Amino acid sequence: MISKTVVLPSTRSIRQRLLEHPSSLLDRYITMGEFLQKSVIVEKLRFIDEDTRTVLLLEAADFENFKKLQIDRNFFTFTKNASYIFSFFEELGSEMVSLESIAMYDLYGEYEEHIKILSELKRRYEELCLQHGLCDRFMLPTYYKLNDAYLKRATEIEIEVAGMLTNFELTLLEEMREITPIKLRFEADAYNVKMQDRLKERFGFELEEGSRYLLDLQSKSIIEQERIESQENVELYALSGRTLQVALIKKKIYEYIQKGYDPSKIAVILPNESFKEHLELFDTKNNFNFAMGRSMSQSFVYKKVRATLDALDESSVENEARLERYGDELYLQLFGSYKKRIGEIDMLPILESFIKYAKSNEEKRILKEEIYRFEKLLAYMQNLTLKAALGIFLSRLASRSQDDVGGGKITVMGVLETRSVSFDAVIVVDFNDANVPKRVEKDMFLSSAVRELVGLPSTQDREELQKHYYASLFRSAKEVCISYVCSESELPSRFLKELGLEKPKEVDEEDLAALLFVPGEIGHEEHRSFVAEYDFTASKLSNSKLSTFLTCKQKFFLRYIAGIQNFEIPKDVPDEWEIGRVLHTALKTLYTEKTHFETKEELCRELNKTLEMAGGGSELEKFQISLYKEILQKFCANEMRRFDKGWRVYKSEEPIEREYGGLKLYGVIDRIDKNEEGVLEVLDYKSGSIKLYTEKNVEGASDFQLEFYYLLAGTLGEVGQVGFYDLKEGKVVEETLFEQKLRLLEEHLRALKEIKHFEVSLCEDLKACANCEFKTICGRE
């Protein structure tokens, strides 16, 4: 005979209890779910699995009035809505409420028709289950029998109540206490008053808020009562951005470890589990262990299948690039049958072919399980296309998680996983009104008022239960840190006021942000300056090369010495520089054969032709070109004025090299015009913004494009003036400090001539890193 059976909410709480109390190994520990499964039996029936229940419910829904629920019986949509129906039926069963009794409280007949339809659906579904020798969870109150043999094995059963016991569970406990001693451990607080009322109603317990109890259900007596100490050591922080909370987590963990806390006794709680992605991004040292596991949607096999389906759905640059990254084997395999119906093909070999792309044994196991389960459903998908069926399969696969077996000691979890688990230090982020307590979606079939009248959990009950979980977690901890995002669209949780926490501590957000980007913290070695050898007289010098050297020595080294090339991610939406490239190409073509035009109409007509020839690979690009046809009307008008003054296009996209001061200067000049006197004007096309220096910042100038072009064009003749040609405004913009910048350029060129080596270091102006292709390498992303 086992000395005592201890029932806890989860396997995590059992693990912690055994680690902290090795002497309790003589007791038998079991989760509440497993305990109920072993304590009750259903004779001649076996429990139904998730997929079979969906199939039988679909069959049960085959009656005329079901369509009035506005739930499509198409398998694809029905599977999405079946969970709502089962959830409702399970609530009815667990609270021992019949659909017929609801009608008594529906005074205005608001739900009369829905209740009749659901009653018919439930009846038909139960009949199908019994025909197949199956029992659903919500049918337990009707068909259960206590497993006396199991219950008699323990001299005592002690249950730790961490949440709300349902009416069915309380009924079971009332019956069990006649067979074996049953004791409950229970904490009474302001958030579980409904549970206190149920214990009073069922067993006569008069409980006080703020106390921890051991209750004996056989004698209906209180064995132990202990006052709960309130948590005083709580810090509250309001931060302007979500990612800053990652920095706060790192800061607090460091402080807690410095105080001597064991890392395994520190927990990070996520009210919104999407925050997990932020933590994973910065967990470069693998310090965190994610209790919720790692989603299969992050696995290679999932991404490969997803990329294949996206490419089959839509031919786009992004989808093609993604397909190229993951391989096109599946694309070729599925291409011919993607739009066919399941009844026309054998889908099982297609699913099994995915297994070879799994990267771990656990991925293979999960994939095989999902394929095995999915096989049962194929008979009901005969009218679906392979596209729709694969969409359902991927959705199911994405809902699975792999255990975080290689994680660190600091646990990251949702609040539900904290039941009956204690930590020395707790950090809770995203403590905003939208997350704490988490709003439950509106009940599908009944209003909150009717649910409360018939005894079903209301929205308030669910929210109070969440508050109880947080309050219990905070009480058991030695230190608590709570943070929320403070912005125009996000408000702190109203629960903070109930906890007596309204004034956040001050924190320097710049110091916090620095914790995330310290060299070495996000996977980069600390940058050390070093000397690189380079002779500027031995290679060509362009303006962009000079500008890079003046702006950032590190970037110059990576691009021009190490030879690291930027990789542009293909996209369907072209960048501004790409439309600029189209304009440059069109204008070069325009002036290849002709140096000028006689009429604006002729110029516009020819320009439109060259624009269409130069671009228009995508619909968006075609649209942008059509816009520029209108924008360039001003440009055409200005061109005619220039032609009337005698200017002619002399060179277009002209590459020029020249020796100057011991250096080889090089550049491709957008355009050079010449007038009747032979004087040249150098023009640089600009479709975007034009940067002009002032007296205040000219000494720090790093861009000398016009000055560079001036020196290069001097090999062709006398250069009278230079300027930026603003294509949007149709006018030439002169550089007012040209002479001053030309002197600066000549100073830089003289200095470069003498350089044979230089110190490679990161630039001081962080703004220069914003659009730099090397910011990841430098640790400044």
C-alpha positions in Angstrom: 0.0 0.0 0.0 1.3 3.5 -0.9 1.7 5.7 2.1 0.3 8.9 0.5 -0.7 10.1 -3.0 0.1 13.8 -3.5 -1.8 15.4 -6.4 -0.2 18.5 -8.0 -1.3 20.6 -11.0 1.6 19.8 -13.3 4.7 17.6 -13.9 6.8 20.8 -13.3 5.4 21.2 -9.8 6.1 17.5 -9.1 9.7 17.8 -10.3 10.3 20.8 -8.0 8.7 19.1 -5.0 10.9 16.0 -5.4 14.1 18.2 -5.9 13.3 20.3 -2.8 12.1 17.5 -0.6 14.0 14.3 -1.4 12.5 12.7 1.8 9.1 12.8 0.1 10.2 10.1 -2.4 8.1 7.6 -0.4 5.0 9.4 -1.4 3.4 8.9 -4.8 3.2 12.1 -6.9 0.7 12.5 -9.7 -0.8 15.3 -11.7 -4.5 16.3 -11.3 -5.3 15.2 -14.8 -3.7 11.8 -14.4 -5.3 11.3 -11.0 -8.8 11.9 -12.4 -8.1 9.5 -15.3 -7.1 6.7 -12.8 -9.8 7.5 -10.3 -12.7 7.0 -12.7 -13.5 4.3 -15.2 -16.1 4.0 -18.0 -17.1 0.4 -18.5 -17.1 -1.0 -22.0 -16.0 2.4 -23.5 -12.6 3.8 -24.4 -11.8 7.5 -24.6 -12.0 9.2 -28.0 -8.9 10.8 -29.6 -8.9 14.4 -30.9 -9.2 13.6 -34.6 -11.9 11.0 -34.3 -14.1 13.3 -32.2 -13.8 16.0 -35.0 -14.8 13.4 -37.6 -17.8 12.1 -35.6 -18.9 15.7 -34.8 -18.9 16.5 -38.5 -21.0 13.4 -39.1 -23.4 14.4 -36.3 -23.8 17.9 -37.8 -25.4 16.4 -40.9 -29.0 17.7 -40.2 -31.0 20.5 -41.7 -31.1 23.0 -38.7 -27.3 22.9 -38.1 -26.7 25.5 -40.8 -28.5 28.0 -38.6 -25.4 28.0 -36.4 -23.7 29.6 -39.4 -20.9 27.0 -39.2 -19.9 25.6 -42.6 -19.7 21.8 -42.7 -16.9 22.1 -45.2 -14.1 20.1 -43.5 -11.5 22.9 -43.9 -13.7 25.5 -41.9 -15.5 23.0 -39.7 -12.2 21.8 -38.1 -11.6 25.4 -37.0 -15.0 25.8 -35.3 -15.2 22.3 -33.8 -13.0 23.4 -30.9 -15.6 26.0 -29.9 -18.4 23.4 -29.8 -16.3 20.9 -27.8 -15.2 23.6 -25.4 -18.8 24.5 -24.7 -19.9 20.9 -24.3 -16.9 20.3 -21.9 -17.9 23.3 -19.8 -21.5 21.9 -19.5 -20.1 18.5 -18.5 -17.6 19.8 -16.0 -20.1 22.1 -14.3 -22.9 19.5 -14.6 -25.2 21.9 -16.4 -27.7 20.5 -19.0 -28.6 22.4 -22.1 -32.3 22.0 -21.1 -31.7 23.8 -17.8 -30.3 26.8 -19.7 -33.6 27.4 -21.3 -35.1 28.1 -17.8 -32.7 31.1 -17.5 -33.1 32.3 -21.1 -36.1 34.5 -20.1 -36.4 36.3 -23.5 -35.8 33.2 -25.6 -32.7 34.8 -27.0 -30.9 31.4 -27.3 -33.9 29.1 -27.7 -33.2 28.1 -31.3 -29.4 27.7 -30.7 -30.0 25.6 -27.6 -32.3 23.2 -29.6 -29.7 22.8 -32.4 -26.9 22.2 -29.9 -29.0 19.7 -28.0 -29.7 17.8 -31.2 -26.0 18.0 -32.2 -24.9 16.7 -28.7 -27.5 13.9 -28.8 -26.5 12.7 -32.3 -22.7 13.0 -31.4 -23.1 10.9 -28.2 -25.1 8.3 -30.1 -22.3 8.0 -32.6 -19.7 7.7 -29.8 -21.6 4.9 -28.1 -22.0 3.1 -31.4 -18.2 3.1 -31.8 -17.6 2.2 -28.1 -16.2 5.6 -27.4 -16.6 8.2 -24.6 -15.9 11.9 -24.9 -14.6 13.9 -21.9 -17.9 15.8 -21.5 -19.8 12.5 -21.3 -17.9 11.4 -18.1 -20.5 12.8 -15.6 -23.1 10.5 -17.2 -21.1 7.3 -17.7 -18.3 7.3 -15.0 -17.8 4.9 -12.1 -15.2 5.3 -9.3 -12.2 3.1 -9.5 -12.4 1.8 -5.9 -9.4 -0.5 -6.3 -7.1 2.4 -7.2 -8.4 4.7 -4.5 -8.0 2.1 -1.8 -4.3 1.7 -2.6 -3.4 5.0 -0.8 -3.7 5.5 2.9 -4.3 9.2 2.1 -4.8 11.4 -0.9 -3.6 15.0 -0.6 -4.6 17.4 -3.4 -3.1 20.8 -3.9 -5.8 23.1 -5.3 -4.1 25.7 -7.4 -7.1 26.9 -9.4 -10.8 26.3 -9.6 -12.3 22.8 -9.0 -15.3 22.2 -11.2 -18.6 20.9 -9.8 -17.9 17.5 -11.3 -14.5 17.3 -9.6 -16.1 18.3 -6.3 -18.7 15.7 -6.8 -16.0 13.1 -7.3 -14.2 14.2 -4.2 -17.4 13.9 -2.2 -17.7 10.3 -3.3 -14.0 9.5 -3.0 -13.9 10.6 0.7 -16.2 7.7 1.5 -13.5 5.3 0.2 -10.2 6.9 1.3 -9.1 10.0 3.3 -9.0 13.1 1.1 -7.2 16.3 2.1 -7.0 19.6 0.3 -4.2 22.2 0.4 -5.7 25.6 -0.4 -4.8 29.3 -0.3 -7.6 31.7 0.1 -7.2 35.2 -1.3 -9.3 38.0 -2.8 -9.2 36.3 -6.2 -10.6 32.8 -5.6 -13.7 33.8 -3.6 -15.9 31.6 -5.8 -13.8 28.5 -4.9 -14.1 29.4 -1.2 -17.9 29.6 -1.7 -17.9 26.2 -3.3 -15.9 24.6 -0.5 -18.3 26.2 2.0 -21.4 25.0 0.1 -20.1 21.4 -0.3 -18.2 20.8 2.9 -19.1 23.7 5.3 -15.6 25.2 5.4 -15.5 28.8 6.7 -12.3 30.2 5.2 -10.6 33.5 5.7 -8.9 35.4 2.9 -5.1 35.6 3.4 -4.7 32.1 4.9 -3.2 28.8 3.7 -5.2 25.7 4.7 -5.0 21.9 5.0 -8.6 20.7 4.9 -9.9 17.2 5.7 -12.9 16.3 3.6 -13.8 13.3 5.6 -14.2 15.1 8.9 -14.9 18.4 7.2 -12.4 20.0 9.5 -9.5 22.4 9.2 -6.3 20.6 10.1 -3.9 23.5 9.5 -4.3 27.3 9.0 -1.4 29.6 8.4 -1.4 33.3 7.6 0.0 34.2 4.1 2.7 36.9 4.2 2.1 39.6 1.6 4.9 40.3 -0.9 6.5 43.7 -0.2 9.7 43.4 -2.3 8.2 44.3 -5.7 9.8 46.6 -8.2 7.7 48.1 -11.0 9.1 49.6 -14.3 7.5 51.4 -17.1 9.4 51.2 -20.4 8.8 53.0 -23.7 9.5 49.9 -25.9 9.0 46.2 -25.8 12.6 45.2 -26.6 13.8 47.3 -23.7 12.2 44.7 -21.4 14.8 42.2 -22.6 17.5 44.5 -21.3 15.7 44.8 -18.0 15.4 41.0 -17.8 19.2 40.8 -18.3 19.9 43.5 -15.8 17.7 42.0 -13.1 19.0 38.4 -13.6 22.6 39.7 -13.2 21.5 41.5 -9.9 19.7 38.4 -8.6 22.7 36.2 -9.3 25.0 38.7 -7.6 22.8 38.5 -4.6 23.4 34.7 -4.5 20.2 33.4 -6.0 20.5 30.1 -7.9 19.8 30.7 -11.6 17.4 27.7 -11.6 15.3 29.5 -9.0 14.9 32.6 -11.2 11.9 32.7 -13.6 10.8 35.0 -16.4 7.0 35.0 -16.8 5.4 35.9 -20.2 1.8 37.0 -20.1 2.0 37.3 -23.8 4.1 34.3 -25.1 4.9 36.2 -28.4 7.6 37.9 -26.3 9.5 34.6 -26.5 10.8 35.6 -29.9 12.4 38.8 -28.4 14.1 36.7 -25.7 15.3 34.1 -28.1 16.9 36.8 -30.4 19.1 38.0 -27.5 19.7 34.7 -25.8 23.1 34.3 -27.4 24.6 32.6 -24.3 21.7 30.1 -24.1 20.8 31.1 -20.6 17.0 30.6 -20.9 15.0 27.4 -20.9 11.7 27.9 -22.6 9.0 25.9 -20.8 6.6 26.3 -23.7 9.2 24.6 -26.0 10.2 25.7 -29.5 7.5 25.8 -32.1 7.7 23.4 -35.0 7.0 26.5 -37.2 10.7 27.4 -36.5 11.9 24.1 -37.8 13.7 23.6 -41.2 11.1 21.1 -42.4 8.2 23.5 -41.7 9.9 26.4 -43.3 10.8 24.3 -46.4 7.2 23.2 -46.9 5.9 26.7 -46.2 8.3 28.2 -48.7 7.2 25.6 -51.3 3.5 26.3 -50.8 4.0 30.1 -50.9 5.9 29.8 -54.2 3.1 27.5 -55.6 0.5 30.1 -54.4 2.2 33.1 -55.9 5.1 33.7 -58.2 7.0 36.6 -56.7 10.6 37.7 -56.2 10.5 37.1 -52.5 8.8 33.7 -52.8 11.3 32.6 -55.5 14.3 33.7 -53.4 12.9 31.9 -50.3 12.4 28.7 -52.5 15.9 29.0 -53.7 17.1 29.1 -50.1 15.2 26.0 -49.1 15.4 24.0 -52.3 12.9 23.4 -55.1 12.6 19.6 -54.8 9.1 19.8 -53.2 8.1 22.4 -55.6 8.8 20.1 -58.6 7.1 17.3 -56.7 3.9 19.2 -56.0 3.6 21.4 -59.0 1.5 19.0 -61.1 -1.0 18.0 -58.4 -1.2 21.2 -56.2 -4.7 22.1 -57.5 -6.0 18.6 -57.8 -8.5 17.1 -55.3 -7.4 14.6 -52.7 -9.6 12.0 -54.2 -7.5 12.1 -57.4 -4.1 11.6 -55.8 -2.4 9.6 -53.0 -1.5 12.2 -50.4 0.2 9.9 -47.8 3.5 9.5 -49.8 3.6 13.3 -50.2 3.4 13.8 -46.4 5.9 11.0 -45.8 8.4 12.6 -48.1 8.6 15.6 -45.7 10.3 13.4 -43.1 13.7 13.4 -44.8 13.9 17.1 -44.3 13.6 16.9 -40.5 16.8 17.9 -38.8 16.5 16.1 -35.5 15.0 12.9 -34.2 12.4 14.9 -32.2 11.3 16.7 -35.4 11.0 13.3 -37.1 8.9 11.9 -34.2 6.5 14.9 -34.2 6.2 14.8 -38.0 5.5 11.0 -38.0 2.8 11.5 -35.3 1.1 14.2 -37.2 1.1 12.2 -40.4 -0.3 9.2 -38.6 -3.1 11.3 -37.1 -3.7 13.1 -40.4 -4.1 9.8 -42.3 -7.4 9.2 -40.3 -8.8 12.4 -41.8 -7.9 11.9 -45.4 -11.2 10.0 -46.1 -13.1 13.2 -45.1 -11.0 15.5 -47.3 -11.7 13.9 -50.7 -13.3 17.0 -52.1 -10.5 19.3 -50.8 -7.6 20.3 -53.1 -4.1 19.2 -52.1 -3.4 22.9 -51.5 -6.1 23.1 -48.8 -5.2 19.8 -47.3 -1.5 20.8 -47.0 -2.6 24.1 -45.4 -4.5 22.2 -42.7 -1.5 19.9 -42.2 0.9 22.8 -41.8 -1.4 24.5 -39.4 -1.5 21.4 -37.2 2.3 21.0 -37.4 2.8 24.6 -36.3 0.7 24.0 -33.2 3.3 21.4 -32.0 6.4 22.2 -30.0 9.7 20.6 -29.4 11.1 20.4 -25.9 13.8 23.0 -25.1 16.2 20.3 -24.1 19.4 22.4 -24.6 18.2 25.4 -22.7 19.8 27.2 -19.8 18.9 27.3 -16.1 16.6 30.3 -16.1 13.1 29.2 -16.8 10.8 31.2 -19.2 7.1 30.3 -18.9 3.5 31.4 -19.1 1.5 32.1 -15.9 -0.5 28.8 -16.2 2.7 26.8 -15.8 3.5 28.5 -12.5 0.8 26.8 -10.5 2.2 25.3 -7.3 5.7 26.2 -8.4 7.8 28.7 -6.4 10.9 30.8 -7.3 13.2 33.0 -5.4 13.1 35.7 -8.0 10.4 36.4 -10.6 10.4 38.8 -13.5 7.2 39.5 -15.3 7.1 41.5 -18.5 4.3 42.9 -20.7 2.2 43.6 -17.7 -0.2 45.6 -19.8 -3.9 45.9 -19.7 -4.3 43.8 -22.9 -2.3 40.9 -21.3 -3.0 40.9 -17.6 -5.5 39.4 -17.0 -5.7 38.0 -20.5 -9.0 38.8 -22.1 -10.9 35.7 -23.0 -12.6 35.7 -26.4 -16.4 36.3 -26.3 -18.3 33.1 -25.6 -19.7 31.8 -28.8 -23.1 30.5 -27.7 -24.2 32.3 -24.5 -23.9 35.8 -23.0 -21.9 36.3 -19.9 -25.1 37.1 -17.9 -26.7 33.8 -18.9 -23.5 31.8 -18.2 -23.3 33.2 -14.7 -27.0 32.4 -14.0 -26.6 28.8 -15.1 -23.3 28.3 -13.2 -20.9 28.3 -16.1 -17.6 30.2 -15.7 -18.0 33.8 -16.6 -15.4 36.2 -18.1 -14.9 37.7 -14.7 -14.3 34.2 -13.1 -11.6 33.5 -15.7 -9.9 36.9 -15.1 -10.0 36.4 -11.3 -8.5 33.0 -11.7 -5.5 34.5 -13.6 -5.1 37.1 -10.9 -5.0 34.4 -8.4 -2.1 32.6 -10.3 -0.1 35.9 -10.3 -0.8 36.6 -6.7 0.2 33.1 -5.6 3.4 33.4 -7.7 4.3 36.7 -6.2 3.6 35.6 -2.6 6.0 32.6 -2.9 8.9 34.7 -4.3 11.5 36.6 -2.4 11.8 39.3 -5.0 9.5 40.3 -7.9 10.2 42.6 -10.8 7.3 43.7 -13.0 7.5 45.8 -16.2 5.0 47.1 -18.8 5.2 49.1 -22.0 4.0 52.7 -21.6 2.9 54.3 -24.9 -0.1 56.0 -26.4 -1.6 52.7 -27.5 -0.7 50.6 -24.5 -1.8 51.0 -20.9 -0.6 49.3 -17.7 -2.7 46.5 -16.3 -5.5 47.7 -13.9 -4.5 44.7 -11.8 -1.4 46.7 -10.7 -3.7 49.0 -8.6 -5.2 46.0 -6.8 -1.7 44.9 -6.0 -0.9 48.4 -4.6 1.6 49.0 -7.4 1.1 52.3 -9.2 4.4 54.2 -9.2 7.1 52.7 -11.4 10.8 53.2 -10.5 12.9 55.5 -12.6 15.3 53.9 -15.1 17.8 55.2 -17.6 16.5 53.7 -20.9 19.8 54.5 -22.7 21.8 52.5 -20.2 19.3 49.7 -20.6 19.5 49.7 -24.4 23.3 49.6 -24.1 23.0 46.2 -22.3 21.6 44.7 -25.5 24.3 46.1 -27.8 27.5 45.8 -25.9 30.1 44.2 -28.2 30.1 40.5 -27.5 26.6 40.4 -26.1 24.8 39.5 -29.4 27.2 37.1 -30.9 30.1 39.4 -31.8 33.6 39.4 -30.6 34.6 42.7 -29.0 35.9 45.0 -31.7 39.6 45.8 -31.4 41.3 48.4 -33.6 44.1 47.2 -35.8 46.3 48.5 -38.5 45.6 47.6 -42.2 48.1 48.1 -45.1 46.7 50.0 -48.1 48.3 52.1 -50.9 45.8 54.5 -52.4 48.2 55.2 -55.3 48.0 51.6 -56.4 44.3 51.4 -57.3 41.5 53.6 -58.7 39.8 56.1 -56.4 36.1 56.9 -56.8 34.0 59.4 -54.8 32.1 56.5 -53.0 35.4 54.9 -52.1 36.7 58.2 -50.7 33.4 58.9 -48.9 33.5 55.4 -47.2 37.1 56.0 -46.0 36.2 59.4 -44.5 33.0 58.1 -42.9 34.1 54.7 -41.4 37.5 52.9 -41.6 35.9 49.6 -40.6 33.5 49.8 -43.5 36.3 50.7 -45.9 38.3 47.7 -44.7 35.4 45.2 -45.0 34.3 46.4 -48.5 37.5 47.3 -50.3 40.2 45.3 -48.6 38.4 42.2 -47.2 36.2 42.3 -50.3 33.0 41.4 -48.5 30.0 42.1 -50.8 26.6 43.2 -49.7 23.8 40.7 -50.2 20.6 42.4 -51.3 17.5 40.4 -50.2 15.2 40.2 -53.3 11.9 41.9 -52.8 8.7 42.5 -54.8 8.6 46.2 -53.6 11.4 48.1 -55.3 13.5 50.5 -53.3 13.8 54.2 -54.2 17.3 53.6 -55.6 15.9 50.9 -58.0 13.5 53.4 -59.6 16.5 55.8 -59.8 18.4 53.2 -61.7 15.5 52.9 -64.2 15.5 56.7 -64.6 19.3 56.8 -65.3 19.0 54.0 -67.8 16.1 55.7 -69.6 17.9 59.0 -69.8 21.1 57.5 -71.1 19.1 55.7 -73.9 17.2 59.0 -74.6 20.4 60.9 -75.3 22.4 58.2 -77.0 21.3 59.1 -80.5 20.1 62.7 -80.0 21.8 65.6 -78.3 18.6 67.7 -78.0 14.9 67.8 -79.1 13.0 70.5 -81.0 9.7 70.2 -79.1 8.6 69.2 -75.6 6.0 66.8 -77.1 8.7 64.9 -78.9 10.9 64.8 -75.9 8.2 63.5 -73.6 7.1 60.9 -76.1 10.6 59.5 -76.5 11.3 59.7 -72.8 8.2 57.6 -72.1 9.4 55.0 -74.6 12.8 54.7 -72.9 11.2 54.5 -69.5 9.1 51.5 -70.5 12.1 49.9 -72.1 14.3 50.4 -69.0 11.9 48.9 -66.4 8.5 47.6 -65.7 9.4 44.1 -64.5 6.7 44.0 -61.8 3.3 45.6 -61.6 4.5 48.0 -58.9 7.4 49.1 -61.0 5.1 49.7 -63.9 3.0 51.8 -61.7 6.0 53.8 -60.4 7.1 54.4 -64.0 3.6 55.7 -64.9 3.8 58.1 -62.0 7.2 59.3 -63.2 5.9 60.0 -66.7 3.7 62.7 -65.0 6.5 63.9 -62.6 9.0 64.3 -65.5 6.8 66.8 -67.3 8.6 69.5 -65.3 11.9 68.0 -66.3 10.9 68.0 -70.0 9.9 71.7 -69.8 13.2 72.6 -68.2 15.1 70.6 -70.8 13.5 72.7 -73.6 14.5 75.9 -71.9 18.1 74.6 -71.7 18.1 73.6 -75.4 16.7 77.0 -76.3 19.8 78.5 -74.5 22.1 76.5 -76.7 23.0 73.6 -74.3 23.4 70.2 -75.9 23.9 66.8 -74.3 27.6 66.0 -74.9 28.1 62.8 -72.8 25.7 60.5 -70.9 26.8 58.0 -68.2 30.4 58.6 -69.3 33.1 56.6 -67.5 36.3 58.8 -67.0 39.7 58.1 -65.5 42.5 60.6 -64.9 45.7 60.9 -63.0 45.5 63.7 -60.4 48.1 64.5 -57.8 49.6 61.0 -57.9 46.2 59.3 -57.6 44.0 57.5 -60.3 40.6 59.1 -60.1 37.7 57.3 -61.5 33.9 57.9 -61.9 30.9 57.5 -64.2 29.4 61.0 -64.8 25.6 61.0 -65.3 25.6 63.7 -67.8 27.8 66.4 -69.4 26.3 69.2 -71.5 28.2 71.6 -73.8 27.1 75.0 -75.0 27.9 76.9 -78.3 31.2 78.3 -76.8 32.4 74.8 -75.9 31.9 75.3 -72.2 30.9 72.1 -70.2 28.4 71.7 -67.5 28.5 68.6 -65.3 25.1 67.3 -64.1 24.3 64.5 -61.5 20.8 63.2 -61.7 18.9 63.0 -58.4 15.5 61.3 -58.0 15.6 61.5 -54.2 16.7 64.0 -51.7 19.7 66.2 -52.3 22.2 66.7 -49.5 23.7 70.3 -49.4 26.3 71.3 -46.9 26.3 74.6 -45.0 29.1 76.7 -43.4 28.4 74.9 -40.1 29.1 71.3 -41.4 31.1 71.7 -44.5 34.4 71.0 -42.8 33.2 67.5 -41.9 31.9 66.8 -45.4 32.5 63.2 -46.7 30.6 63.4 -50.0 32.5 65.2 -52.9 30.6 63.9 -55.9 30.3 67.1 -57.9 33.8 68.1 -57.1 35.0 64.7 -58.2 33.1 65.0 -61.4 34.6 68.5 -61.9 38.1 67.1 -61.8 37.3 64.2 -64.1 35.4 66.3 -66.7 38.3 68.7 -66.8 40.0 66.1 -69.1 37.3 66.8 -71.7 37.5 70.6 -71.7 36.6 73.7 -69.8 34.0 73.0 -67.0 32.0 76.1 -66.4 29.6 74.8 -63.8 28.4 71.7 -62.0 25.1 70.9 -60.4 22.5 68.3 -59.2 19.7 67.8 -61.6 16.5 67.4 -59.5 14.4 65.1 -61.7 11.2 65.5 -59.5 11.3 69.3 -59.5 12.8 69.6 -63.0 15.6 72.0 -62.1 19.4 72.2 -61.7 20.5 72.8 -58.1 24.0 74.4 -57.7 26.3 73.6 -54.8 26.8 76.9 -53.1 30.0 75.9 -51.3 31.6 74.3 -54.3 34.9 76.2 -54.2 35.3 75.4 -50.4 34.5 71.8 -50.9 36.9 71.5 -53.9 39.8 72.8 -51.6 38.8 70.2 -49.0 38.8 67.4 -51.6 42.3 68.4 -52.8 43.5 68.3 -49.1 42.1 64.8 -48.7 43.7 63.6 -52.0 47.1 64.9 -50.9 46.7 63.1 -47.6 45.6 59.8 -49.2 48.7 59.9 -51.5 50.9 59.6 -48.4 48.9 56.8 -46.7 50.4 53.3 -46.8 48.6 51.9 -43.7 45.8 53.1 -41.4 44.0 52.2 -38.2 40.8 50.2 -38.7 38.2 51.3 -36.1 34.4 51.7 -35.8 33.0 55.1 -36.7 31.8 57.3 -33.9 28.7 58.6 -35.7 26.1 55.9 -35.0 23.7 57.5 -37.5 26.1 56.3 -40.3 25.4 52.7 -39.1 21.6 52.8 -39.6 21.7 51.7 -43.3 25.1 50.1 -43.4 25.3 46.6 -44.7 28.0 45.7 -42.2 26.2 46.7 -39.0 25.6 43.1 -38.0 29.3 42.3 -38.3 30.2 45.4 -36.3 27.6 44.6 -33.6 25.7 47.8 -34.2 22.4 46.3 -35.5 
